[in-house]
Amino acid sequence: MHHLNRFAPILLTALAGPACAQALPGGFAYLRDIDPTIVQDIRYAGSNNFVGRPLKGYPAAECVVKREVGSKLKAIQQELSRQNLSLKMLDCYRPARAVADMWAWAQNGKETPAGRRFNPAFAKADLFRLGYIATHSGHSTGAALDLTLVDLKADNSAVFDPNKVYSDCTAPAEARAPEASIDMGTGYDCSDRKSHTAARSITPEQRRWRNLLVAAMARQGFVNYSKEWWHFSLPGIGGAAYDFPITPRRQ
């Protein structure tokens, strides 16, 4: 998660109408236009997330990035493809309205099955204090990303079933919700010590995959957040937070 940007200045870039629906401000681009080979599973555009529904500002499941970020991701993807691996984007630019939606969810006092699946050990009201959701994040500036790795040789056909009961995000991969990606020891957005990048409670194989992801991202200047193996940021390209919604990309 590592989410909130509540205190950053918000640029309310309202879209003028359907004719402007494809215009992205501030040097942003659709990642599919930069590298269509990178797998995308934008989790806040659906129900397979800790809130259990799409967040405000996600009418389309598209990864939107700053162009500089996109070009670096393309370079990483080219390197990984030689190992039959792919990046998989889980969240990219995040509208400020989605950040506010997360904040409201965390404060409403209602624990839900979806929330418990992602936050098995903590009350959701404690997630900010414990650092699993942050009051400052680069997602709304376009400088932060959530991602993982896919083994292109593996069977990645399993899909999330919203009607099925899954074990929580710390359970073995076969018991938790399918993510169609490499087993990193926890599911995405898992608020647990096991998600800390250097956690000792994971297998040597899971640690090897985490290290491979961190190293591949670091070669292009991305820095990992120590409490979340999936969260990376690119120093120096942040700035103001944005609030434009993620609209469908022109085909």
CYANA upper distance limits for C-alpha pairs under 8 A (distance plus 0.5 A):
  1 MET  CA    132 TYR  CA      6.96
  1 MET  CA    133 ILE  CA      6.11
  1 MET  CA    134 ALA  CA      8.40
  1 MET  CA    189 ASP  CA      5.98
  1 MET  CA    228 GLU  CA      8.25
  1 MET  CA    231 HIS  CA      8.25
  2 HIS  CA    131 GLY  CA      7.82
  2 HIS  CA    132 TYR  CA      6.26
  2 HIS  CA    133 ILE  CA      4.84
  2 HIS  CA    134 ALA  CA      5.27
  2 HIS  CA    135 THR  CA      8.46
  2 HIS  CA    136 HIS  CA      8.27
  2 HIS  CA    137 SER  CA      6.73
  2 HIS  CA    228 GLU  CA      8.45
  2 HIS  CA    231 HIS  CA      8.26
  3 HIS  CA     99 VAL  CA      7.11
  3 HIS  CA    133 ILE  CA      5.78
  3 HIS  CA    134 ALA  CA      5.71
  3 HIS  CA    135 THR  CA      7.26
  3 HIS  CA    136 HIS  CA      7.15
  3 HIS  CA    137 SER  CA      5.66
  3 HIS  CA    138 GLY  CA      8.39
  3 HIS  CA    139 HIS  CA      7.56
  4 LEU  CA     99 VAL  CA      5.82
  4 LEU  CA    100 ALA  CA      8.01
  4 LEU  CA    102 MET  CA      8.28
  4 LEU  CA    103 TRP  CA      7.88
  4 LEU  CA    133 ILE  CA      7.23
  4 LEU  CA    134 ALA  CA      5.82
  4 LEU  CA    135 THR  CA      4.96
  4 LEU  CA    136 HIS  CA      5.56
  4 LEU  CA    137 SER  CA      5.99
  5 ASN  CA     96 ALA  CA      7.49
  5 ASN  CA     99 VAL  CA      7.14
  5 ASN  CA    134 ALA  CA      8.37
  5 ASN  CA    135 THR  CA      6.21
  5 ASN  CA    136 HIS  CA      4.94
  5 ASN  CA    137 SER  CA      5.74
  5 ASN  CA    138 GLY  CA      7.83
  5 ASN  CA    139 HIS  CA      8.47
  5 ASN  CA    140 SER  CA      7.38
  5 ASN  CA    241 ALA  CA      7.68
  6 ARG  CA     96 ALA  CA      8.06
  6 ARG  CA     99 VAL  CA      7.64
  6 ARG  CA    100 ALA  CA      7.51
  6 ARG  CA    135 THR  CA      6.82
  6 ARG  CA    136 HIS  CA      7.37
  7 PHE  CA    135 THR  CA      7.99
  7 PHE  CA    136 HIS  CA      7.72
  8 ALA  CA    136 HIS  CA      8.12
  8 ALA  CA    240 ALA  CA      6.94
  8 ALA  CA    241 ALA  CA      6.51
  9 PRO  CA    240 ALA  CA      6.12
  9 PRO  CA    241 ALA  CA      6.40
 10 ILE  CA     96 ALA  CA      7.66
 10 ILE  CA    240 ALA  CA      6.87
 10 ILE  CA    241 ALA  CA      5.37
 10 ILE  CA    242 TYR  CA      5.98
 10 ILE  CA    243 ASP  CA      7.17
 11 LEU  CA    240 ALA  CA      7.54
 11 LEU  CA    241 ALA  CA      6.75
 11 LEU  CA    242 TYR  CA      5.42
 11 LEU  CA    243 ASP  CA      6.70
 12 LEU  CA    242 TYR  CA      6.93
 12 LEU  CA    243 ASP  CA      5.80
 12 LEU  CA    244 PHE  CA      7.16
 13 THR  CA     25 PRO  CA      8.22
 13 THR  CA    242 TYR  CA      7.49
 13 THR  CA    243 ASP  CA      6.67
 13 THR  CA    244 PHE  CA      5.77
 14 ALA  CA    243 ASP  CA      8.43
 14 ALA  CA    244 PHE  CA      6.69
 15 LEU  CA     20 CYS  CA      6.76
 15 LEU  CA     21 ALA  CA      7.12
 15 LEU  CA    244 PHE  CA      7.84
 16 ALA  CA     20 CYS  CA      6.51
 16 ALA  CA     21 ALA  CA      8.40
 17 GLY  CA     21 ALA  CA      6.93
 21 ALA  CA    247 THR  CA      7.03
 21 ALA  CA    248 PRO  CA      8.32
 22 GLN  CA    247 THR  CA      7.56
 22 GLN  CA    248 PRO  CA      7.91
 22 GLN  CA    249 ARG  CA      6.72
 22 GLN  CA    250 ARG  CA      6.99
 24 LEU  CA     28 PHE  CA      6.15
 24 LEU  CA     29 ALA  CA      7.05
 26 GLY  CA     66 LYS  CA      8.30
 27 GLY  CA     66 LYS  CA      6.18
 27 GLY  CA     67 ARG  CA      6.52
 28 PHE  CA     64 VAL  CA      7.10
 28 PHE  CA     65 VAL  CA      5.86
 28 PHE  CA     66 LYS  CA      4.76
 28 PHE  CA     67 ARG  CA      6.14
 28 PHE  CA    142 GLY  CA      8.25
 29 ALA  CA     33 ASP  CA      7.77
 29 ALA  CA     34 ILE  CA      8.30
 29 ALA  CA     64 VAL  CA      6.15
 29 ALA  CA     65 VAL  CA      6.04
 29 ALA  CA     66 LYS  CA      6.59
 29 ALA  CA     67 ARG  CA      6.27
 29 ALA  CA     70 GLY  CA      8.29
 30 TYR  CA     34 ILE  CA      7.52
 30 TYR  CA     62 GLU  CA      7.53
 30 TYR  CA     63 CYS  CA      6.55
 30 TYR  CA     64 VAL  CA      5.10
 30 TYR  CA     65 VAL  CA      6.87
 30 TYR  CA    249 ARG  CA      7.70
 31 LEU  CA     35 ASP  CA      6.49
 31 LEU  CA     36 PRO  CA      7.53
 31 LEU  CA     62 GLU  CA      8.30
 31 LEU  CA     63 CYS  CA      6.15
 31 LEU  CA     64 VAL  CA      6.30
 31 LEU  CA     65 VAL  CA      6.82
 31 LEU  CA     70 GLY  CA      6.51
 32 ARG  CA     36 PRO  CA      4.72
 32 ARG  CA     37 THR  CA      8.15
 32 ARG  CA     38 ILE  CA      8.04
 32 ARG  CA     63 CYS  CA      8.05
 34 ILE  CA     70 GLY  CA      6.87
 34 ILE  CA     71 SER  CA      7.45
 34 ILE  CA     74 LYS  CA      7.67
 35 ASP  CA     70 GLY  CA      8.28
 35 ASP  CA     74 LYS  CA      6.34
 37 THR  CA     86 SER  CA      8.38
 38 ILE  CA     74 LYS  CA      8.46
 38 ILE  CA     77 GLN  CA      7.41
 38 ILE  CA     86 SER  CA      6.73
 38 ILE  CA     87 LEU  CA      6.12
 38 ILE  CA     88 LYS  CA      6.65
 38 ILE  CA     89 MET  CA      7.95
 39 VAL  CA     86 SER  CA      7.38
 39 VAL  CA     87 LEU  CA      6.69
 39 VAL  CA     88 LYS  CA      5.02
 39 VAL  CA     89 MET  CA      6.79
 40 GLN  CA     62 GLU  CA      7.91
 40 GLN  CA     63 CYS  CA      7.53
 40 GLN  CA     88 LYS  CA      5.81
 40 GLN  CA     89 MET  CA      5.21
 40 GLN  CA     90 LEU  CA      6.94
 41 ASP  CA     61 ALA  CA      7.87
 41 ASP  CA     88 LYS  CA      7.37
 41 ASP  CA     89 MET  CA      6.43
 41 ASP  CA     90 LEU  CA      5.61
 41 ASP  CA     91 ASP  CA      8.25
 42 ILE  CA     46 GLY  CA      8.13
 42 ILE  CA     61 ALA  CA      5.76
 42 ILE  CA     62 GLU  CA      6.96
 42 ILE  CA     63 CYS  CA      7.35
 42 ILE  CA     89 MET  CA      7.15
 42 ILE  CA     90 LEU  CA      5.17
 42 ILE  CA     91 ASP  CA      5.82
 43 ARG  CA     47 SER  CA      7.86
 43 ARG  CA     48 ASN  CA      6.62
 43 ARG  CA     49 ASN  CA      6.57
 43 ARG  CA     61 ALA  CA      8.25
 43 ARG  CA     90 LEU  CA      6.27
 43 ARG  CA     91 ASP  CA      7.19
 44 TYR  CA     48 ASN  CA      8.03
 44 TYR  CA     49 ASN  CA      6.79
 44 TYR  CA     53 ARG  CA      7.97
 44 TYR  CA     54 PRO  CA      5.79
 44 TYR  CA     55 LEU  CA      6.07
 44 TYR  CA     58 TYR  CA      7.36
 44 TYR  CA     61 ALA  CA      8.46
 44 TYR  CA     91 ASP  CA      7.84
 45 ALA  CA     53 ARG  CA      8.27
 45 ALA  CA     54 PRO  CA      5.16
 45 ALA  CA     55 LEU  CA      6.86
 45 ALA  CA     58 TYR  CA      5.56
 45 ALA  CA     59 PRO  CA      7.17
 45 ALA  CA     60 ALA  CA      6.98
 45 ALA  CA     61 ALA  CA      5.78
 46 GLY  CA     52 GLY  CA      8.41
 46 GLY  CA     53 ARG  CA      6.31
 46 GLY  CA     54 PRO  CA      5.12
 46 GLY  CA     55 LEU  CA      8.39
 46 GLY  CA     61 ALA  CA      8.41
 47 SER  CA     51 VAL  CA      8.08
 47 SER  CA     52 GLY  CA      5.17
 47 SER  CA     53 ARG  CA      4.52
 47 SER  CA     54 PRO  CA      6.16
 47 SER  CA    162 PRO  CA      7.82
 48 ASN  CA     52 GLY  CA      6.48
 48 ASN  CA     53 ARG  CA      7.67
 48 ASN  CA    114 ALA  CA      8.44
 48 ASN  CA    160 PHE  CA      7.69
 48 ASN  CA    162 PRO  CA      7.82
 49 ASN  CA     53 ARG  CA      7.50
 49 ASN  CA    114 ALA  CA      7.50
 49 ASN  CA    115 GLY  CA      8.48
 49 ASN  CA    118 PHE  CA      8.15
 49 ASN  CA    189 ASP  CA      8.25
 50 PHE  CA    114 ALA  CA      5.87
 50 PHE  CA    115 GLY  CA      5.16
 50 PHE  CA    116 ARG  CA      8.31
 50 PHE  CA    117 ARG  CA      7.83
 50 PHE  CA    118 PHE  CA      6.09
 50 PHE  CA    119 ASN  CA      8.25
 50 PHE  CA    189 ASP  CA      8.05
 51 VAL  CA     55 LEU  CA      8.33
 51 VAL  CA    102 MET  CA      8.07
 51 VAL  CA    105 TRP  CA      7.54
 51 VAL  CA    114 ALA  CA      6.89
 51 VAL  CA    115 GLY  CA      6.59
 52 GLY  CA    114 ALA  CA      5.82
 52 GLY  CA    115 GLY  CA      7.76
 54 PRO  CA     58 TYR  CA      7.25
 55 LEU  CA     98 ALA  CA      5.98
 55 LEU  CA    101 ASP  CA      7.09
 55 LEU  CA    102 MET  CA      8.30
 56 LYS  CA     97 ARG  CA      6.48
 56 LYS  CA     98 ALA  CA      5.34
 56 LYS  CA    101 ASP  CA      6.98
 57 GLY  CA     94 ARG  CA      8.35
 57 GLY  CA     95 PRO  CA      6.32
 57 GLY  CA     97 ARG  CA      6.68
 57 GLY  CA     98 ALA  CA      6.26
 57 GLY  CA    243 ASP  CA      8.37
 57 GLY  CA    244 PHE  CA      7.83
 57 GLY  CA    245 PRO  CA      4.91
 57 GLY  CA    246 ILE  CA      6.58
 58 TYR  CA     95 PRO  CA      8.49
 58 TYR  CA     98 ALA  CA      8.33
 58 TYR  CA    245 PRO  CA      6.67
 58 TYR  CA    246 ILE  CA      5.78
 58 TYR  CA    247 THR  CA      7.83
 59 PRO  CA    245 PRO  CA      7.73
 59 PRO  CA    246 ILE  CA      6.62
 59 PRO  CA    247 THR  CA      6.39
 59 PRO  CA    248 PRO  CA      7.84
 60 ALA  CA    246 ILE  CA      6.21
 60 ALA  CA    247 THR  CA      5.77
 60 ALA  CA    248 PRO  CA      5.62
 61 ALA  CA    246 ILE  CA      8.15
 61 ALA  CA    248 PRO  CA      8.26
 62 GLU  CA    246 ILE  CA      7.40
 62 GLU  CA    247 THR  CA      8.38
 62 GLU  CA    248 PRO  CA      7.75
 62 GLU  CA    249 ARG  CA      8.13
 63 CYS  CA     89 MET  CA      7.51
 63 CYS  CA     91 ASP  CA      7.14
 63 CYS  CA     92 CYS  CA      5.87
 63 CYS  CA     93 TYR  CA      7.44
 64 VAL  CA     92 CYS  CA      6.42
 64 VAL  CA     93 TYR  CA      5.91
 64 VAL  CA    142 GLY  CA      8.40
 64 VAL  CA    246 ILE  CA      7.89
 65 VAL  CA     69 VAL  CA      6.71
 65 VAL  CA     70 GLY  CA      6.51
 65 VAL  CA     92 CYS  CA      6.72
 65 VAL  CA     93 TYR  CA      6.28
 65 VAL  CA    142 GLY  CA      6.13
 65 VAL  CA    143 ALA  CA      8.32
 66 LYS  CA     70 GLY  CA      6.82
 66 LYS  CA    142 GLY  CA      6.11
 66 LYS  CA    143 ALA  CA      7.75
 67 ARG  CA     71 SER  CA      6.75
 68 GLU  CA     72 LYS  CA      6.97
 69 VAL  CA     73 LEU  CA      6.75
 69 VAL  CA    143 ALA  CA      7.87
 69 VAL  CA    234 LEU  CA      7.95
 70 GLY  CA     74 LYS  CA      6.70
 71 SER  CA     75 ALA  CA      6.97
 72 LYS  CA     76 ILE  CA      6.85
 72 LYS  CA    220 GLN  CA      6.55
 73 LEU  CA     77 GLN  CA      6.57
 74 LYS  CA     78 GLN  CA      6.74
 75 ALA  CA     79 GLU  CA      6.97
 75 ALA  CA    220 GLN  CA      8.36
 76 ILE  CA     80 LEU  CA      6.70
 76 ILE  CA    216 ALA  CA      6.92
 76 ILE  CA    217 MET  CA      7.33
 76 ILE  CA    220 GLN  CA      7.73
 77 GLN  CA     81 SER  CA      6.44
 77 GLN  CA     86 SER  CA      6.58
 77 GLN  CA     87 LEU  CA      6.76
 78 GLN  CA     82 ARG  CA      7.49
 79 GLU  CA     83 GLN  CA      8.15
 80 LEU  CA     84 ASN  CA      7.15
 80 LEU  CA     85 LEU  CA      5.60
 80 LEU  CA     86 SER  CA      6.49
 80 LEU  CA     87 LEU  CA      8.24
 80 LEU  CA    216 ALA  CA      8.42
 81 SER  CA     85 LEU  CA      5.58
 81 SER  CA     86 SER  CA      6.55
 84 ASN  CA    151 ASP  CA      6.85
 84 ASN  CA    152 LEU  CA      5.94
 84 ASN  CA    153 LYS  CA      7.21
 85 LEU  CA    149 LEU  CA      7.22
 85 LEU  CA    150 VAL  CA      6.11
 85 LEU  CA    151 ASP  CA      5.34
 85 LEU  CA    152 LEU  CA      5.98
 86 SER  CA    149 LEU  CA      6.21
 86 SER  CA    150 VAL  CA      5.61
 86 SER  CA    151 ASP  CA      7.19
 86 SER  CA    152 LEU  CA      7.30
 87 LEU  CA    147 LEU  CA      7.35
 87 LEU  CA    148 THR  CA      6.42
 87 LEU  CA    149 LEU  CA      5.29
 87 LEU  CA    150 VAL  CA      6.72
 88 LYS  CA    147 LEU  CA      5.95
 88 LYS  CA    148 THR  CA      5.69
 88 LYS  CA    149 LEU  CA      6.10
 88 LYS  CA    150 VAL  CA      6.92
 88 LYS  CA    181 SER  CA      8.26
 89 MET  CA    145 LEU  CA      8.07
 89 MET  CA    146 ASP  CA      6.75
 89 MET  CA    147 LEU  CA      4.98
 89 MET  CA    148 THR  CA      7.21
 90 LEU  CA    145 LEU  CA      8.26
 90 LEU  CA    146 ASP  CA      5.75
 90 LEU  CA    147 LEU  CA      5.59
 90 LEU  CA    148 THR  CA      8.00
 91 ASP  CA    145 LEU  CA      6.37
 91 ASP  CA    146 ASP  CA      5.46
 91 ASP  CA    147 LEU  CA      7.46
 92 CYS  CA    139 HIS  CA      6.91
 92 CYS  CA    142 GLY  CA      7.49
 92 CYS  CA    144 ALA  CA      7.03
 92 CYS  CA    145 LEU  CA      5.19
 92 CYS  CA    146 ASP  CA      6.87
 93 TYR  CA    139 HIS  CA      5.58
 93 TYR  CA    140 SER  CA      6.02
 93 TYR  CA    141 THR  CA      7.45
 93 TYR  CA    142 GLY  CA      5.34
 93 TYR  CA    143 ALA  CA      8.19
 93 TYR  CA    144 ALA  CA      7.71
 93 TYR  CA    145 LEU  CA      7.82
 94 ARG  CA     98 ALA  CA      7.10
 94 ARG  CA     99 VAL  CA      7.82
 94 ARG  CA    139 HIS  CA      5.74
 94 ARG  CA    140 SER  CA      5.24
 94 ARG  CA    141 THR  CA      8.47
 94 ARG  CA    142 GLY  CA      8.06
 94 ARG  CA    243 ASP  CA      8.35
 95 PRO  CA     99 VAL  CA      7.29
 95 PRO  CA    139 HIS  CA      8.49
 95 PRO  CA    140 SER  CA      6.01
 95 PRO  CA    242 TYR  CA      6.53
 95 PRO  CA    243 ASP  CA      4.87
 95 PRO  CA    244 PHE  CA      6.41
 95 PRO  CA    245 PRO  CA      6.51
 95 PRO  CA    246 ILE  CA      8.09
 96 ALA  CA    100 ALA  CA      6.84
 96 ALA  CA    140 SER  CA      6.41
 96 ALA  CA    241 ALA  CA      7.28
 96 ALA  CA    242 TYR  CA      6.58
 96 ALA  CA    243 ASP  CA      5.18
 96 ALA  CA    244 PHE  CA      8.48
 97 ARG  CA    101 ASP  CA      6.67
 97 ARG  CA    243 ASP  CA      6.67
 98 ALA  CA    102 MET  CA      6.81
 99 VAL  CA    103 TRP  CA      6.88
100 ALA  CA    104 ALA  CA      6.73
101 ASP  CA    105 TRP  CA      6.73
102 MET  CA    106 ALA  CA      6.71
103 TRP  CA    107 GLN  CA      6.87
104 ALA  CA    108 ASN  CA      6.76
106 ALA  CA    124 LYS  CA      6.14
106 ALA  CA    125 ALA  CA      5.92
106 ALA  CA    127 LEU  CA      8.39
107 GLN  CA    124 LYS  CA      8.44
107 GLN  CA    125 ALA  CA      6.50
109 GLY  CA    124 LYS  CA      8.30
109 GLY  CA    125 ALA  CA      7.57
111 GLU  CA    115 GLY  CA      6.85
111 GLU  CA    116 ARG  CA      7.52
111 GLU  CA    123 ALA  CA      8.22
111 GLU  CA    124 LYS  CA      7.82
112 THR  CA    116 ARG  CA      6.65
113 PRO  CA    117 ARG  CA      6.65
114 ALA  CA    118 PHE  CA      7.22
115 GLY  CA    119 ASN  CA      6.29
115 GLY  CA    120 PRO  CA      8.46
115 GLY  CA    124 LYS  CA      8.03
116 ARG  CA    120 PRO  CA      5.48
116 ARG  CA    168 ASP  CA      7.64
117 ARG  CA    166 TYR  CA      8.15
117 ARG  CA    167 SER  CA      7.29
117 ARG  CA    168 ASP  CA      4.72
117 ARG  CA    169 CYS  CA      6.39
118 PHE  CA    168 ASP  CA      6.81
118 PHE  CA    169 CYS  CA      6.09
118 PHE  CA    189 ASP  CA      6.92
118 PHE  CA    190 CYS  CA      5.35
118 PHE  CA    191 SER  CA      6.65
119 ASN  CA    123 ALA  CA      7.85
119 ASN  CA    124 LYS  CA      7.50
119 ASN  CA    168 ASP  CA      8.42
119 ASN  CA    169 CYS  CA      8.37
119 ASN  CA    190 CYS  CA      6.77
119 ASN  CA    191 SER  CA      5.54
119 ASN  CA    192 ASP  CA      7.47
120 PRO  CA    168 ASP  CA      6.91
120 PRO  CA    169 CYS  CA      8.12
120 PRO  CA    191 SER  CA      7.95
120 PRO  CA    192 ASP  CA      7.99
121 ALA  CA    191 SER  CA      8.31
121 ALA  CA    192 ASP  CA      7.34
122 PHE  CA    126 ASP  CA      7.06
122 PHE  CA    127 LEU  CA      7.56
122 PHE  CA    191 SER  CA      8.34
123 ALA  CA    127 LEU  CA      7.59
126 ASP  CA    130 LEU  CA      6.66
127 LEU  CA    131 GLY  CA      6.71
127 LEU  CA    132 TYR  CA      5.65
127 LEU  CA    133 ILE  CA      6.08
127 LEU  CA    191 SER  CA      8.18
128 PHE  CA    132 TYR  CA      6.49
128 PHE  CA    133 ILE  CA      5.28
128 PHE  CA    134 ALA  CA      6.20
128 PHE  CA    135 THR  CA      7.68
131 GLY  CA    227 LYS  CA      8.38
132 TYR  CA    191 SER  CA      6.36
132 TYR  CA    227 LYS  CA      7.74
137 SER  CA    144 ALA  CA      7.98
138 GLY  CA    142 GLY  CA      6.81
138 GLY  CA    143 ALA  CA      5.58
138 GLY  CA    144 ALA  CA      5.40
138 GLY  CA    233 SER  CA      7.57
138 GLY  CA    238 GLY  CA      6.92
138 GLY  CA    241 ALA  CA      8.41
139 HIS  CA    143 ALA  CA      6.42
139 HIS  CA    144 ALA  CA      5.11
139 HIS  CA    145 LEU  CA      7.08
140 SER  CA    144 ALA  CA      8.47
140 SER  CA    240 ALA  CA      8.43
140 SER  CA    241 ALA  CA      5.33
140 SER  CA    242 TYR  CA      6.02
140 SER  CA    243 ASP  CA      7.79
141 THR  CA    238 GLY  CA      5.81
141 THR  CA    239 GLY  CA      6.40
141 THR  CA    240 ALA  CA      6.24
141 THR  CA    241 ALA  CA      5.03
141 THR  CA    242 TYR  CA      6.57
142 GLY  CA    237 ILE  CA      8.39
142 GLY  CA    238 GLY  CA      7.09
143 ALA  CA    233 SER  CA      6.04
143 ALA  CA    234 LEU  CA      5.98
143 ALA  CA    235 PRO  CA      7.80
143 ALA  CA    237 ILE  CA      6.43
143 ALA  CA    238 GLY  CA      5.64
144 ALA  CA    231 HIS  CA      7.72
144 ALA  CA    232 PHE  CA      6.19
144 ALA  CA    233 SER  CA      4.66
144 ALA  CA    234 LEU  CA      7.01
145 LEU  CA    231 HIS  CA      6.30
145 LEU  CA    232 PHE  CA      5.82
145 LEU  CA    233 SER  CA      6.69
146 ASP  CA    230 TRP  CA      5.67
146 ASP  CA    231 HIS  CA      5.08
146 ASP  CA    232 PHE  CA      6.89
147 LEU  CA    230 TRP  CA      5.66
147 LEU  CA    231 HIS  CA      7.20
147 LEU  CA    232 PHE  CA      8.44
148 THR  CA    181 SER  CA      7.64
148 THR  CA    182 ILE  CA      8.05
148 THR  CA    213 LEU  CA      7.87
148 THR  CA    230 TRP  CA      6.44
149 LEU  CA    181 SER  CA      6.42
149 LEU  CA    182 ILE  CA      6.26
149 LEU  CA    213 LEU  CA      7.66
150 VAL  CA    180 ALA  CA      7.69
150 VAL  CA    181 SER  CA      4.96
150 VAL  CA    182 ILE  CA      5.91
151 ASP  CA    181 SER  CA      7.21
151 ASP  CA    182 ILE  CA      6.77
152 LEU  CA    156 ASN  CA      8.43
155 ASP  CA    180 ALA  CA      8.31
156 ASN  CA    180 ALA  CA      5.00
156 ASN  CA    181 SER  CA      7.23
157 SER  CA    180 ALA  CA      7.09
158 ALA  CA    178 PRO  CA      6.51
158 ALA  CA    179 GLU  CA      7.99
158 ALA  CA    180 ALA  CA      6.63
159 VAL  CA    178 PRO  CA      6.50
159 VAL  CA    179 GLU  CA      7.65
159 VAL  CA    180 ALA  CA      7.71
160 PHE  CA    177 ALA  CA      6.66
160 PHE  CA    178 PRO  CA      6.30
160 PHE  CA    179 GLU  CA      7.87
166 TYR  CA    175 ALA  CA      6.86
166 TYR  CA    176 ARG  CA      5.65
166 TYR  CA    177 ALA  CA      6.08
167 SER  CA    171 ALA  CA      6.61
167 SER  CA    175 ALA  CA      6.05
167 SER  CA    176 ARG  CA      5.18
167 SER  CA    177 ALA  CA      7.71
168 ASP  CA    176 ARG  CA      6.39
169 CYS  CA    176 ARG  CA      6.42
169 CYS  CA    177 ALA  CA      8.14
169 CYS  CA    186 THR  CA      5.97
169 CYS  CA    187 GLY  CA      5.34
169 CYS  CA    188 TYR  CA      8.11
169 CYS  CA    190 CYS  CA      6.13
170 THR  CA    176 ARG  CA      8.24
170 THR  CA    185 GLY  CA      7.68
170 THR  CA    186 THR  CA      5.46
170 THR  CA    187 GLY  CA      7.34
170 THR  CA    190 CYS  CA      7.73
170 THR  CA    192 ASP  CA      8.08
170 THR  CA    194 LYS  CA      7.56
171 ALA  CA    175 ALA  CA      6.64
171 ALA  CA    176 ARG  CA      6.35
171 ALA  CA    186 THR  CA      7.62
172 PRO  CA    176 ARG  CA      7.01
172 PRO  CA    185 GLY  CA      7.93
172 PRO  CA    186 THR  CA      8.25
173 ALA  CA    177 ALA  CA      8.16
173 ALA  CA    178 PRO  CA      7.83
173 ALA  CA    183 ASP  CA      6.93
173 ALA  CA    185 GLY  CA      8.01
173 ALA  CA    186 THR  CA      8.02
173 ALA  CA    187 GLY  CA      8.37
174 GLU  CA    178 PRO  CA      7.97
176 ARG  CA    187 GLY  CA      8.02
177 ALA  CA    187 GLY  CA      8.28
179 GLU  CA    187 GLY  CA      7.92
182 ILE  CA    209 TRP  CA      8.30
183 ASP  CA    187 GLY  CA      8.47
183 ASP  CA    206 GLN  CA      6.94
184 MET  CA    206 GLN  CA      5.43
184 MET  CA    207 ARG  CA      7.81
184 MET  CA    209 TRP  CA      7.04
184 MET  CA    210 ARG  CA      6.84
185 GLY  CA    194 LYS  CA      7.81
185 GLY  CA    195 SER  CA      7.98
185 GLY  CA    202 ILE  CA      6.20
185 GLY  CA    203 THR  CA      7.91
185 GLY  CA    206 GLN  CA      6.18
186 THR  CA    190 CYS  CA      6.99
186 THR  CA    194 LYS  CA      7.33
186 THR  CA    195 SER  CA      6.65
188 TYR  CA    230 TRP  CA      7.55
189 ASP  CA    228 GLU  CA      8.21
190 CYS  CA    195 SER  CA      6.80
191 SER  CA    195 SER  CA      7.40
192 ASP  CA    196 HIS  CA      7.97
193 ARG  CA    199 ALA  CA      7.32
193 ARG  CA    227 LYS  CA      7.87
194 LYS  CA    199 ALA  CA      5.97
194 LYS  CA    200 ARG  CA      8.17
194 LYS  CA    201 SER  CA      6.66
194 LYS  CA    202 ILE  CA      7.59
195 SER  CA    199 ALA  CA      7.28
195 SER  CA    227 LYS  CA      6.75
195 SER  CA    228 GLU  CA      5.91
195 SER  CA    229 TRP  CA      6.58
196 HIS  CA    226 SER  CA      6.18
196 HIS  CA    227 LYS  CA      4.50
196 HIS  CA    228 GLU  CA      5.69
196 HIS  CA    229 TRP  CA      6.59
197 THR  CA    210 ARG  CA      7.52
197 THR  CA    225 TYR  CA      8.30
197 THR  CA    226 SER  CA      5.90
197 THR  CA    227 LYS  CA      6.58
197 THR  CA    228 GLU  CA      6.39
197 THR  CA    229 TRP  CA      4.93
198 ALA  CA    207 ARG  CA      8.27
198 ALA  CA    226 SER  CA      7.80
202 ILE  CA    206 GLN  CA      6.65
202 ILE  CA    207 ARG  CA      7.08
203 THR  CA    207 ARG  CA      6.73
204 PRO  CA    208 ARG  CA      6.61
205 GLU  CA    209 TRP  CA      6.95
206 GLN  CA    210 ARG  CA      6.82
207 ARG  CA    211 ASN  CA      6.59
208 ARG  CA    212 LEU  CA      6.63
209 TRP  CA    213 LEU  CA      6.76
210 ARG  CA    214 VAL  CA      6.70
210 ARG  CA    229 TRP  CA      7.28
211 ASN  CA    215 ALA  CA      6.50
212 LEU  CA    216 ALA  CA      6.60
213 LEU  CA    217 MET  CA      6.72
214 VAL  CA    218 ALA  CA      6.48
214 VAL  CA    223 VAL  CA      8.37
214 VAL  CA    224 ASN  CA      7.15
215 ALA  CA    219 ARG  CA      6.81
216 ALA  CA    220 GLN  CA      7.84
217 MET  CA    221 GLY  CA      7.15
217 MET  CA    222 PHE  CA      5.73
217 MET  CA    223 VAL  CA      7.89
217 MET  CA    232 PHE  CA      8.43
218 ALA  CA    222 PHE  CA      5.34
218 ALA  CA    223 VAL  CA      6.69
221 GLY  CA    234 LEU  CA      6.86
221 GLY  CA    235 PRO  CA      8.25
222 PHE  CA    232 PHE  CA      6.43
222 PHE  CA    233 SER  CA      5.91
222 PHE  CA    234 LEU  CA      5.24
222 PHE  CA    235 PRO  CA      7.77
223 VAL  CA    232 PHE  CA      5.82
223 VAL  CA    233 SER  CA      5.85
223 VAL  CA    234 LEU  CA      6.84
223 VAL  CA    235 PRO  CA      8.06
224 ASN  CA    228 GLU  CA      8.18
224 ASN  CA    229 TRP  CA      7.47
224 ASN  CA    230 TRP  CA      8.14
224 ASN  CA    231 HIS  CA      6.33
224 ASN  CA    232 PHE  CA      4.95
224 ASN  CA    233 SER  CA      7.14
225 TYR  CA    229 TRP  CA      7.41
225 TYR  CA    230 TRP  CA      8.50
225 TYR  CA    231 HIS  CA      6.14
225 TYR  CA    232 PHE  CA      6.61
225 TYR  CA    233 SER  CA      8.35
234 LEU  CA    238 GLY  CA      8.41
